[in-house]
Amino acid sequence: MRSFAIDAAPTGRQIAARPLVRGWLLLLALMVLVMVVVGGATRLTGSGLSITEWAPVTGTIPPLSEAAWQDEFDKYRQIPQYQRVNRGMSLEEFKTIYWWEWGHRFLGRLLGLVFVVPFAWFVATGRLERRMIPWTLGAFVLGGLQGVLGWYMVASGLVDRVSVSQYRLAAHLTLAAVILAYLLWLAESLRERRPEAAPPARLLWSSGALLALVMVQIALGALVAGLHAGLAYRTWPLMDGRLVPQGLMTLDPWWRNLFENVTTVQFDHRMAGYVLIAAALAHAIDCARTLGPGAAARRAWGLTGLMLLQLGLGIATLLGGVPMATALLHQVGAMVVLGLAVIHLHSLFAARASAPRTAPLPAADGARAT
C-alpha cells in the first residue's frame, strides 16, 4: 500500500515548498488538537447547549450588548437543560458557559480560514503539487462534515434531553480523530526521511491494527463521557468490588448495552485499554527483534510508553471523580497516542515502499531470452 502520492515529476518550486506545506498541515493538525481540548472543556463545564442556534456566519460575532446577552439567555431558558438542571442560573453564570461554546465554534471557523487562505495561495503560486490538491481538499470536506455533525450533536440536546446524545458525541469526537490522523498522514507524505530497514508485511498489519484499536478506544471514551460513566465506578482495578461487574448485559436488545449501559460502557473502555497496551507491547517486541535497534523500534517502544502513561491518566481521572484538568490531559493523551500511531504506521509503509526490489536471477548460460 502506498502513502498519499506526490507528483512523479514535481517542479523545483514545489519541492522547495514541501517543508512549508508540511508546516501548514501540522498547524492545522495542532488546531484540531486544540479544538478537541476546548470541546472537552465545553462538555465538562456543561456548556455545549448554551448556544441554541446554528448560525455559521452571523454566529461569529458574540453578543455585544446587554440586550443581546439577554436575548441569548432567554433562548437558553427555553430548553430542557435550563429548566431541569440550571434553573435559577444568573446571566453572569450563563455568560461563562456561553463563552466556552462560542470559543469552540470560533476555533472551527478559524480553522476553516487557516485552511482556505494558505491553500489558495499554494495553488495560485504553483507551490502545491497537483496530486496533493485532492487530498488536501479532502481534509476541507471532512472539516465541513465535522461542523455539520457538531450541530447535529448539539441539536440532540435541545428538545427532550438535558445533554447531547452519546451516539452523536462519539461520532463527533471520532471524526475529529480521523481528521487529525488524516492531516498527519498528509504531512508525513511530505517529510524528508532517513533510510530505515524495510519491515515485513506482518509489522505493517500489526501497526495498522494498533491504529484501528486506538480509534476504537477513542470512540469508547466518548461514550463514557456522553453517559458520564466515569462517575459510576470510581475504583480501580475492580468495579464494584469485582473484576467483571454485575449488570453488564441487562438491556434488550443486547447491542444497546454497548452504547447505553453505563456499566458495560465503562467496562469495555477499561478492557480495550488493557488489550491496546498488550498489543502495543507485542508489536514493540516484534519490531525490536525483527528490525533491530533503530527508528522503528524506538517509535514502537515510545508508543507503548505513551499508552501506559495514558492508562495512568485514565485511572487518575476515574479515581478523582473526573476533575477537569486530569480529564483534559487524558483526552490530549489519546490524541497524542493517535498521532504517534499514525506516524509510526506511515514510516513503516514508507520504509517498505522505498526498499530496493530483489533483482531477478540471471538466465542460465545458453538459455534463450523469452
VOGU-3710 file (C-alpha; in Angstrom, 3 decimals, decimal comma):
1> mrsfaidaap> 0,000/0,000/0,000  1,385/3,420/-0,951  1,112/6,602/1,064  -0,714/9,586/-0,362  1,166/10,055/-3,593  3,116/13,103/-4,729  3,597/14,147/-8,363  6,044/11,869/-10,174  7,802/14,957/-11,539  7,193/17,895/-9,181
11> tgrqiaarpl> 8,679/21,239/-10,080  11,631/22,742/-8,253  9,334/25,273/-6,626  7,043/22,510/-5,376  9,964/20,540/-3,933  11,262/23,649/-2,189  7,781/24,356/-0,796  7,316/20,911/0,747  8,546/21,949/4,232  6,216/24,973/4,127
21> vrgwllllal> 3,207/22,892/3,039  4,049/20,303/5,682  4,249/23,021/8,330  0,808/24,265/7,272  -0,675/20,770/7,571  0,917/20,322/11,002  -0,505/23,686/12,100  -3,966/22,500/11,037  -3,438/19,271/12,990  -2,402/21,281/16,059
31> mvlvmvvvgg> -5,529/23,412/15,739  -7,648/20,262/15,598  -5,983/19,134/18,823  -6,755/22,489/20,459  -10,360/22,181/19,306  -10,589/18,751/20,909  -9,329/20,209/24,193  -11,728/23,146/24,095  -14,547/20,786/23,107  -13,696/18,603/26,090
41> atrltgsgls> -13,752/21,608/28,409  -17,071/22,671/26,889  -18,520/19,264/27,700  -17,071/19,121/31,222  -18,446/22,558/32,091  -21,878/21,684/30,694  -21,595/24,488/28,148  -22,369/22,671/24,917  -26,058/23,616/24,777  -25,660/27,276/25,694
51> itewapvtgt> -25,944/28,431/22,056  -29,226/27,093/20,766  -28,940/28,156/17,116  -26,567/27,304/14,305  -25,515/30,477/12,519  -22,304/29,706/10,598  -21,759/33,340/9,522  -23,538/35,657/11,967  -22,618/33,407/14,889  -19,024/34,557/14,509
61> ipplseaawq> -19,924/37,741/16,402  -20,766/37,211/20,090  -23,369/39,311/21,917  -22,107/42,907/22,130  -24,752/44,478/24,373  -26,696/43,579/27,477  -29,845/43,313/25,362  -28,121/40,836/23,034  -26,910/38,815/26,011  -30,393/38,750/27,487
71> defdkyrqip> -31,802/37,546/24,159  -29,330/34,635/24,074  -30,108/33,823/27,703  -33,844/33,822/27,007  -33,318/31,294/24,205  -31,308/29,069/26,529  -34,010/29,218/29,192  -36,438/27,558/26,767  -34,506/24,266/26,568  -34,745/21,311/28,999
81> qyqrvnrgms> -31,194/21,696/30,315  -32,003/25,067/31,866  -35,438/24,050/33,088  -34,330/20,766/34,705  -30,684/21,351/35,599  -29,760/25,039/35,618  -32,993/26,741/36,640  -32,170/29,936/38,527  -28,842/30,454/36,728  -27,854/34,120/36,589
91> leefktiyww> -26,967/35,992/33,422  -23,323/36,158/34,522  -23,225/32,393/35,024  -24,752/31,946/31,596  -22,047/34,093/30,042  -19,399/31,694/31,369  -20,860/28,635/29,662  -21,697/30,670/26,552  -18,066/31,715/26,082  -16,878/28,088/26,178
101> ewghrflgrl> -19,268/27,055/23,422  -18,652/30,215/21,397  -14,892/29,669/21,655  -15,235/26,118/20,401  -17,298/27,215/17,405  -14,999/30,172/16,724  -11,981/27,856/16,600  -13,804/25,767/13,995  -14,369/28,844/11,840  -10,758/29,956/12,328
111> lglvfvvpfa> -9,567/26,502/11,327  -11,505/26,799/8,074  -9,893/30,175/7,391  -6,398/28,847/8,142  -7,074/26,112/5,601  -8,614/28,192/2,798  -6,220/31,151/2,624  -2,896/29,231/2,513  -4,411/26,562/0,255  -5,470/29,200/-2,268
121> wfvatgrler> -2,008/30,782/-2,132  -0,199/27,472/-2,531  -2,303/26,590/-5,568  -2,161/30,059/-7,149  1,633/30,224/-6,859  2,210/26,666/-8,060  3,692/25,510/-4,767  1,253/22,660/-4,098  1,898/19,507/-6,094  -1,007/18,619/-8,324
131> rmipwtlgaf> -1,645/15,185/-6,893  -1,739/16,644/-3,370  -4,599/19,012/-4,221  -7,480/16,484/-3,998  -6,054/15,011/-0,793  -5,854/18,390/0,917  -9,331/19,288/-0,327  -10,462/16,042/1,283  -9,377/17,463/4,647  -11,531/20,543/3,999
141> vlgglqgvlg> -14,535/18,366/3,187  -14,030/16,396/6,397  -13,861/19,665/8,324  -17,152/20,799/6,837  -18,781/17,496/7,717  -17,460/17,899/11,246  -19,178/21,268/11,558  -22,483/19,794/10,428  -22,048/16,831/12,763  -21,271/19,188/15,637
151> wymvasglvd> -24,576/20,976/15,192  -26,387/17,646/14,754  -24,926/16,641/18,106  -25,988/19,878/19,824  -29,495/19,598/18,357  -29,946/16,256/20,129  -29,954/18,061/23,488  -32,310/20,925/22,713  -35,704/19,218/22,820  -36,165/16,229/25,116
161> rvsvsqyrla> -32,749/15,743/26,710  -30,624/17,730/29,155  -27,393/16,674/27,419  -26,337/15,617/23,948  -26,717/12,083/22,604  -23,747/9,870/23,463  -24,018/8,366/19,975  -23,558/11,756/18,336  -20,843/12,787/20,789  -18,898/9,618/19,971
171> ahltlaavil> -19,302/10,272/16,240  -18,177/13,897/16,662  -15,028/13,041/18,624  -14,169/10,080/16,404  -14,422/12,244/13,289  -12,103/14,781/14,947  -9,626/11,935/15,495  -9,987/10,881/11,849  -9,289/14,453/10,679  -6,219/14,693/12,919
181> ayllwlaesl> -4,915/11,366/11,617  -5,634/12,385/8,018  -3,719/15,666/8,349  -0,746/13,959/9,993  -0,664/11,311/7,258  -0,603/14,019/4,604  2,148/15,885/6,447  4,204/12,702/6,756  3,924/12,233/2,980  5,995/15,403/2,546
191> rerrpeaapp> 8,683/14,692/5,141  12,335/14,126/4,286  13,174/10,650/5,541  16,262/8,909/6,726  16,693/5,345/5,448  15,057/2,661/7,597  15,128/-1,107/7,416  12,240/-2,424/5,340  9,673/-4,102/7,607  7,883/-7,342/6,745
201> arllwssgal> 4,178/-7,165/5,960  3,453/-8,587/9,418  4,648/-5,388/11,100  2,559/-3,258/8,755  -0,554/-5,212/9,636  0,108/-5,078/13,374  0,832/-1,340/13,335  -2,354/-0,786/11,322  -4,292/-2,860/13,847  -2,859/-0,706/16,648
211> lalvmvqial> -4,082/2,437/14,911  -7,548/0,924/14,469  -7,645/-0,067/18,150  -6,688/3,471/19,180  -9,608/4,805/17,138  -11,983/2,317/18,763  -10,717/3,284/22,216  -11,279/6,985/21,479  -14,867/6,215/20,454  -15,366/4,170/23,638
221> galvaglhag> -14,007/7,045/25,690  -16,506/9,382/24,063  -19,325/7,014/25,044  -18,031/7,042/28,626  -18,072/10,840/28,552  -21,507/11,034/26,960  -23,047/8,761/29,595  -20,998/10,236/32,486  -19,948/6,637/33,036  -16,663/7,713/34,594
231> layrtwplmd> -18,604/8,706/37,714  -20,385/5,369/38,065  -17,498/3,168/39,267  -14,701/5,178/40,831  -12,455/2,278/41,856  -9,584/0,510/40,128  -8,739/-2,196/39,157  -12,099/-3,573/40,347  -15,590/-2,304/39,549  -17,945/-2,549/42,495
241> grlvpqglmt> -15,512/-4,994/44,094  -15,477/-7,299/41,074  -13,199/-7,700/38,067  -16,287/-8,435/35,955  -19,139/-6,407/37,491  -22,758/-7,406/37,567  -25,205/-5,697/35,240  -23,121/-5,835/32,054  -25,863/-7,105/29,724  -29,159/-6,065/31,269
251> ldpwwrnlfe> -30,631/-4,134/28,340  -32,584/-5,627/25,474  -31,699/-5,981/22,660  -28,146/-6,912/23,665  -26,347/-4,361/21,462  -27,847/-1,452/23,417  -25,592/-2,412/26,312  -22,555/-1,448/24,232  -23,807/2,127/23,913  -26,344/2,796/26,656
261> nvttvqfdhr> -25,464/0,623/29,660  -23,182/2,673/31,940  -21,608/-0,441/33,462  -20,898/-2,074/30,120  -19,536/1,113/28,541  -17,045/1,726/31,348  -16,069/-1,960/31,428  -15,477/-2,010/27,664  -13,322/1,129/27,852  -11,186/-0,439/30,585
271> magyvliaaa> -10,784/-3,780/28,811  -9,984/-2,140/25,471  -7,217/-0,187/27,198  -5,629/-3,377/28,504  -5,895/-5,048/25,094  -4,350/-1,995/23,429  -1,344/-1,938/25,761  -0,776/-5,683/25,347  -0,952/-5,321/21,545  1,437/-2,350/21,604
281> lahaidcart> 3,917/-4,273/23,758  3,797/-7,299/21,460  4,296/-5,055/18,421  7,261/-3,270/20,032  8,954/-6,584/20,874  8,357/-7,789/17,317  9,804/-4,555/15,878  12,903/-4,785/18,046  13,524/-8,457/17,249  12,777/-8,185/13,529
291> lgpgaaarra> 14,367/-4,841/12,636  16,872/-4,446/15,442  17,692/-1,148/17,157  16,538/1,803/15,103  13,821/4,352/14,482  11,008/1,822/14,101  11,771/0,122/17,420  12,098/3,486/19,179  8,721/4,603/17,848  7,094/1,311/18,852
301> wgltglmllq> 8,506/1,467/22,383  7,566/5,143/22,618  4,012/4,279/21,607  3,848/1,626/24,317  5,171/4,073/26,900  2,610/6,703/25,909  -0,181/4,164/26,233  0,983/3,286/29,756  1,018/6,988/30,630  -2,451/7,317/29,129
311> lglgiatllg> -3,633/4,413/31,276  -2,307/6,217/34,336  -4,147/9,401/33,377  -7,329/7,401/32,878  -7,025/5,841/36,313  -6,332/9,247/37,901  -9,362/10,708/36,119  -11,541/7,878/37,373  -10,338/7,912/40,985  -10,504/11,704/41,162
321> gvpmatallh> -14,128/11,896/40,065  -13,308/13,296/36,598  -11,530/16,539/37,569  -11,359/18,890/34,622  -7,564/19,232/34,342  -6,884/15,489/34,539  -9,758/14,634/32,221  -8,471/17,068/29,597  -4,943/15,678/29,906  -6,425/12,225/29,349
331> qvgamvvlgl> -8,178/13,479/26,218  -5,000/15,136/24,929  -3,093/11,940/25,671  -5,472/9,973/23,474  -4,798/12,296/20,541  -1,028/12,189/21,097  -1,134/8,376/21,096  -3,183/8,524/17,905  -0,679/10,885/16,300  2,317/8,683/17,086
341> avihlhslfa> 0,429/5,607/15,851  -0,197/7,383/12,518  3,433/8,499/12,195  4,687/5,018/13,034  2,417/3,316/10,514  3,278/5,807/7,772  7,006/5,435/8,439  6,797/1,655/8,148  4,878/1,964/4,874  7,418/4,458/3,529
351> arasaprtap> 10,357/2,238/4,513  8,817/-0,767/2,795  7,873/1,230/-0,309  11,403/2,631/-0,681  13,169/-0,715/-0,167  15,063/-1,898/-3,268  13,328/-4,643/-5,184  15,063/-8,014/-5,340  16,793/-8,364/-8,703  15,727/-11,335/-10,852
361> lpaadgarat> 18,149/-14,229/-11,159  20,199/-14,147/-14,405  19,278/-16,679/-17,070  21,445/-19,793/-17,323  24,181/-19,829/-19,974  22,825/-20,753/-23,351  19,214/-20,178/-22,363  17,138/-18,237/-24,822  15,623/-14,977/-23,691  11,875/-15,064/-23,605
//
